[in-house]
Amino acid sequence: MFSQSRCMIVWYCTNHRKLVLPATRRPGRVGAAESKCQMSTLDRIFNKNKNVTEAGQVGQGYDEQLKEILDAEILPIAEEFDNNVNMDTVYEERLQIAADNFIAAASKLPRVSGCFPPCGFQSAGAKYNCITCKYDSCEFPLDCPVEEIKVMEWSRSKMVCEVPFQLPANIEVIWRFAEGVKTQQIDQFQEMTIGVDKVYSIPSTSLQHQGTYQCEIYSKQFSIVRLYYYLTVTPQGEAGHTELQEIFDLSLLPGGQLLPVPVGPPPSRLHPSPLLLTACLTALLLLLFLSLGALYLSTMLERTSHSEQHTDGDED
């Protein structure tokens, strides 16, 4: 009979426990050196095998199936160790076959969807860690960066609370508003709506709607993500003045060239720039010449008409 010494341990993911494989040792034949070699073999084939760990990175909810696959490959070898069925040298090949079978079977299970930066608690994207037998979190903050939105006064505004990762089936959406400021400070927001609607729209945006909007998504009273939108509202009068100024500049300058950007502080409205004055005078002179030309042409046509009428009268 072989005397047994439990000196070899291999991890595997099953309800947060470890499987202990006994290493048989014949007195006088297998000593500490061979026991250490057996542990090194087991560690190399399973523990430090990159293909094994990657195959174990299954999607959430498939850890039980992963356990069953590994049980089917490892437990028969463990029983053979316990019953001293084979010599120690047989088990390196048996463990390698078990590892290959595990990789082939585990790789067919659904993979993780992955982590989508930069924010949100993404449980579906977490990877299953076969060392700790737990799901590794994506470790992103709940708060997303502020997204800026610019709209015209009295126009329609719409914000959509969307994320690139999968959300749970039952969610609750809370919209909050911090008027007039760009912020992510929770205490500055006032609650507006609670429900399941991920879209917040404003039919006619006014200056009072300018500020930061926060959308927070909950599931079973746990916060998943907080999105921020900073809404900038441009007054209608200011926008109209800007557009007219651009059209005026394009119509006056030759070739549709824009006015060069002045260096230094902008000129006062009471003192237009010399270039703008030159353009205005040029336009006025052009209009004057066109008017004089049209008047001259009209006069010539009228004289020609009178001459023709006088000639016809003489012939009669």
C-alpha positions as CSV (number, residue, x, y, z in Angstrom):
1,M,0.0,0.0,0.0
2,F,1.1,3.5,-0.7
3,S,1.3,5.9,2.2
4,Q,-0.4,9.2,1.4
5,S,0.8,12.8,2.0
6,R,-1.5,15.7,1.1
7,C,1.0,18.1,-0.3
8,M,-0.5,19.2,-3.7
9,I,-3.2,21.8,-4.0
10,V,-4.9,23.0,-7.2
11,W,-7.3,25.9,-7.2
12,Y,-10.5,25.8,-9.1
13,C,-13.7,27.8,-9.0
14,T,-16.4,26.0,-7.2
15,N,-18.4,27.8,-4.5
16,H,-15.2,29.6,-3.2
17,R,-13.4,26.4,-2.2
18,K,-10.3,24.6,-3.3
19,L,-9.8,21.0,-4.4
20,V,-7.0,19.1,-2.6
21,L,-5.3,16.4,-4.6
22,P,-3.3,13.9,-2.4
23,A,0.2,13.1,-3.7
24,T,1.1,9.5,-3.1
25,R,4.5,8.8,-1.8
26,R,6.3,5.5,-1.4
27,P,8.7,5.3,1.5
28,G,12.2,5.4,0.2
29,R,11.2,6.3,-3.4
30,V,9.3,9.6,-3.4
31,G,10.6,12.3,-1.2
32,A,10.2,16.1,-0.8
33,A,11.9,16.8,-4.2
34,E,9.4,14.7,-6.1
35,S,6.5,16.1,-4.2
36,K,7.7,19.6,-5.0
37,C,8.0,18.5,-8.7
38,Q,4.4,17.3,-8.7
39,M,3.2,20.6,-7.2
40,S,5.2,22.5,-9.9
41,T,3.6,20.3,-12.6
42,L,0.1,21.0,-11.4
43,D,0.8,24.7,-11.0
44,R,2.2,24.9,-14.5
45,I,-0.7,23.0,-16.2
46,F,-3.6,24.7,-14.4
47,N,-2.7,27.6,-12.1
48,K,-0.3,29.4,-14.5
49,N,-1.9,28.3,-17.8
50,K,-3.1,31.5,-19.5
51,N,-5.4,29.6,-21.7
52,V,-7.1,28.0,-18.7
53,T,-7.7,31.4,-17.0
54,E,-9.0,33.0,-20.2
55,A,-11.4,30.1,-20.8
56,G,-12.7,30.7,-17.3
57,Q,-13.7,34.3,-18.0
58,V,-17.3,33.6,-18.6
59,G,-20.3,35.9,-18.5
60,Q,-22.3,36.6,-15.3
61,G,-24.5,33.6,-14.2
62,Y,-22.4,30.9,-15.9
63,D,-20.1,30.2,-13.0
64,E,-22.1,27.1,-12.0
65,Q,-21.7,25.6,-15.5
66,L,-18.0,26.4,-15.2
67,K,-17.8,24.5,-11.9
68,E,-19.5,21.5,-13.5
69,I,-17.1,21.4,-16.4
70,L,-14.1,21.5,-14.1
71,D,-15.6,18.9,-11.7
72,A,-16.0,16.5,-14.6
73,E,-12.3,16.8,-15.5
74,I,-10.6,17.1,-12.0
75,L,-12.7,14.8,-9.7
76,P,-11.8,11.6,-11.5
77,I,-8.1,12.4,-11.2
78,A,-8.6,13.2,-7.5
79,E,-10.3,9.8,-6.9
80,E,-7.4,8.0,-8.7
81,F,-5.0,9.8,-6.4
82,D,-7.0,8.7,-3.4
83,N,-7.2,5.1,-4.5
84,N,-3.6,4.9,-5.7
85,V,-4.7,3.6,-9.1
86,N,-1.7,4.9,-11.1
87,M,1.9,5.8,-10.6
88,D,2.8,9.4,-10.0
89,T,4.4,9.8,-13.5
90,V,1.0,9.1,-15.2
91,Y,-0.7,12.2,-13.8
92,E,1.2,14.9,-15.8
93,E,-0.3,13.6,-19.0
94,R,-3.7,13.1,-17.3
95,L,-3.7,16.7,-16.0
96,Q,-2.7,18.1,-19.4
97,I,-5.6,16.3,-21.0
98,A,-8.0,17.6,-18.3
99,A,-6.7,21.1,-18.9
100,D,-7.3,20.8,-22.7
101,N,-10.8,19.4,-22.2
102,F,-11.6,22.2,-19.8
103,I,-10.4,24.9,-22.2
104,A,-12.5,23.4,-25.0
105,A,-15.7,23.1,-23.0
106,A,-15.4,26.4,-21.1
107,S,-14.6,28.4,-24.2
108,K,-18.1,27.5,-25.5
109,L,-19.8,29.4,-22.6
110,P,-20.9,33.0,-23.2
111,R,-18.2,35.5,-22.8
112,V,-18.3,38.7,-20.9
113,S,-19.5,41.8,-22.8
114,G,-16.5,43.8,-21.5
115,C,-16.2,47.1,-19.7
116,F,-17.3,50.3,-21.4
117,P,-15.5,53.4,-20.1
118,P,-15.6,55.9,-18.6
119,C,-18.3,55.4,-16.0
120,G,-21.1,53.3,-14.5
121,F,-21.4,50.2,-12.4
122,Q,-21.3,47.5,-15.1
123,S,-22.0,44.1,-13.5
124,A,-22.7,42.4,-16.9
125,G,-19.2,43.4,-18.1
126,A,-17.3,42.1,-15.1
127,K,-15.0,39.2,-15.7
128,Y,-15.1,36.0,-13.6
129,N,-11.8,35.6,-11.8
130,C,-10.9,31.9,-11.4
131,I,-8.3,32.8,-8.7
132,T,-10.7,34.5,-6.3
133,C,-13.9,32.8,-7.7
134,K,-15.6,36.2,-7.9
135,Y,-16.5,38.7,-10.6
136,D,-14.0,41.5,-11.0
137,S,-15.7,44.9,-11.2
138,C,-15.0,47.2,-14.1
139,E,-14.1,49.8,-11.3
140,F,-15.5,52.9,-13.1
141,P,-16.9,55.8,-11.2
142,L,-20.7,56.3,-11.1
143,D,-20.4,59.9,-12.4
144,C,-19.9,60.4,-16.1
145,P,-18.2,63.5,-17.6
146,V,-20.4,66.5,-18.3
147,E,-21.7,66.6,-21.9
148,E,-22.3,70.1,-23.3
149,I,-25.4,70.8,-25.4
150,K,-26.1,74.2,-27.1
151,V,-29.5,75.2,-28.3
152,M,-31.3,78.4,-29.5
153,E,-33.8,80.1,-27.4
154,W,-37.4,78.9,-28.0
155,S,-36.2,75.8,-29.8
156,R,-36.8,72.2,-28.7
157,S,-34.2,70.5,-26.4
158,K,-33.9,66.8,-25.8
159,M,-31.5,64.8,-23.6
160,V,-31.3,61.0,-23.6
161,C,-30.1,58.9,-20.7
162,E,-28.2,56.2,-22.7
163,V,-25.2,54.1,-21.8
164,P,-23.2,51.7,-24.0
165,F,-23.4,48.8,-21.5
166,Q,-26.3,46.5,-20.7
167,L,-28.8,47.6,-18.0
168,P,-30.9,45.4,-15.7
169,A,-34.5,44.7,-16.7
170,N,-36.1,46.7,-14.0
171,I,-34.7,50.2,-13.7
172,E,-35.8,53.6,-12.3
173,V,-34.7,56.9,-13.8
174,I,-34.5,60.1,-11.9
175,W,-33.9,63.5,-13.6
176,R,-32.5,66.4,-11.6
177,F,-31.6,70.0,-12.5
178,A,-29.1,72.6,-11.2
179,E,-30.2,76.0,-12.7
180,G,-27.6,78.3,-14.2
181,V,-24.5,76.4,-13.2
182,K,-22.2,73.7,-14.6
183,T,-21.7,71.3,-11.8
184,Q,-21.6,67.7,-10.6
185,Q,-22.2,68.5,-6.9
186,I,-25.2,66.4,-5.8
187,D,-26.5,69.0,-3.3
188,Q,-27.0,71.6,-6.0
189,F,-29.6,69.5,-7.9
190,Q,-33.3,69.6,-7.5
191,E,-35.4,66.5,-8.3
192,M,-37.7,66.9,-11.4
193,T,-39.1,63.5,-12.5
194,I,-39.0,59.9,-11.3
195,G,-40.0,57.0,-13.5
196,V,-38.7,54.8,-16.3
197,D,-38.5,57.5,-19.1
198,K,-34.8,57.9,-20.2
199,V,-35.7,60.9,-22.4
200,Y,-36.1,64.4,-21.0
201,S,-37.3,67.0,-23.5
202,I,-38.2,70.8,-23.3
203,P,-40.6,71.9,-26.1
204,S,-39.6,75.6,-25.9
205,T,-36.3,76.3,-24.3
206,S,-35.9,79.6,-22.5
207,L,-33.0,81.2,-20.6
208,Q,-34.3,79.7,-17.4
209,H,-33.6,76.2,-18.6
210,Q,-29.9,76.9,-18.8
211,G,-27.9,74.7,-16.4
212,T,-26.9,71.2,-15.6
213,Y,-29.2,68.2,-16.0
214,Q,-28.5,65.0,-14.1
215,C,-29.9,61.6,-15.1
216,E,-29.4,58.8,-12.5
217,I,-30.4,55.2,-13.2
218,Y,-31.3,52.9,-10.3
219,S,-31.9,49.2,-10.1
220,K,-33.3,47.6,-6.9
221,Q,-32.5,50.9,-5.0
222,F,-28.8,50.7,-6.1
223,S,-27.4,53.4,-8.3
224,I,-25.9,52.2,-11.6
225,V,-24.8,55.4,-13.3
226,R,-25.2,59.2,-13.3
227,L,-25.0,61.2,-16.5
228,Y,-24.7,65.0,-16.8
229,Y,-25.8,67.4,-19.5
230,Y,-24.9,71.1,-19.4
231,L,-27.4,73.0,-21.5
232,T,-26.4,76.4,-22.9
233,V,-29.2,78.6,-24.3
234,T,-28.4,81.3,-26.8
235,P,-30.9,84.3,-26.8
236,Q,-32.8,84.6,-30.0
237,G,-32.0,88.3,-30.5
238,E,-28.3,87.8,-30.0
239,A,-28.3,84.9,-32.4
240,G,-30.2,86.9,-35.0
241,H,-27.8,89.8,-34.8
242,T,-24.8,87.5,-35.2
243,E,-26.3,85.8,-38.3
244,L,-27.1,89.2,-39.9
245,Q,-23.6,90.4,-39.2
246,E,-22.1,87.4,-40.8
247,I,-24.3,87.8,-43.9
248,F,-23.4,91.5,-44.2
249,D,-19.7,90.8,-43.9
250,L,-19.9,88.1,-46.6
251,S,-21.9,90.3,-49.0
252,L,-19.5,93.3,-48.8
253,L,-16.1,91.7,-49.0
254,P,-14.8,90.6,-52.4
255,G,-14.9,86.8,-53.1
256,G,-17.0,86.2,-50.0
257,Q,-13.9,86.6,-47.7
258,L,-14.5,86.9,-44.0
259,L,-13.2,89.8,-42.0
260,P,-9.8,89.1,-40.4
261,V,-9.9,88.5,-36.7
262,P,-8.5,91.7,-35.0
263,V,-5.6,91.3,-32.6
264,G,-6.3,92.6,-29.1
265,P,-9.6,93.6,-27.5
266,P,-12.7,93.8,-29.8
267,P,-13.5,97.3,-31.1
268,S,-16.2,99.2,-29.5
269,R,-19.6,99.3,-31.2
270,L,-19.5,103.1,-31.2
271,H,-16.3,103.1,-33.2
272,P,-16.4,100.7,-36.1
273,S,-13.2,99.4,-37.5
274,P,-11.6,101.3,-40.5
275,L,-11.9,98.1,-42.6
276,L,-15.7,98.0,-42.0
277,L,-16.1,101.7,-42.8
278,T,-14.1,101.3,-46.0
279,A,-16.4,98.4,-47.0
280,C,-19.5,100.4,-46.2
281,L,-18.3,103.4,-48.2
282,T,-17.4,101.1,-51.1
283,A,-20.8,99.6,-51.1
284,L,-22.5,103.0,-51.0
285,L,-20.4,104.3,-54.0
286,L,-21.2,101.1,-55.9
287,L,-24.9,101.6,-55.3
288,L,-24.6,105.3,-56.3
289,F,-22.8,104.3,-59.6
290,L,-25.4,101.7,-60.3
291,S,-28.2,104.1,-59.7
292,L,-26.7,106.7,-62.0
293,G,-26.1,104.1,-64.6
294,A,-29.7,103.0,-64.4
295,L,-30.9,106.6,-64.6
296,Y,-28.8,107.3,-67.6
297,L,-30.0,104.2,-69.4
298,S,-33.6,105.0,-68.7
299,T,-33.1,108.5,-70.0
300,M,-31.5,107.3,-73.2
301,L,-34.3,104.8,-73.8
302,E,-36.9,107.5,-73.3
303,R,-35.2,109.9,-75.8
304,T,-35.0,107.1,-78.4
305,S,-38.7,106.4,-78.0
306,H,-39.6,110.1,-78.5
307,S,-37.4,110.3,-81.6
308,E,-39.0,107.3,-83.2
309,Q,-42.5,108.7,-82.5
310,H,-41.5,112.1,-84.1
311,T,-40.2,110.4,-87.2
312,D,-43.4,108.4,-87.7
313,G,-45.4,111.7,-87.4
314,D,-43.5,113.4,-90.1
315,E,-44.0,110.5,-92.5
316,D,-47.8,110.7,-92.1
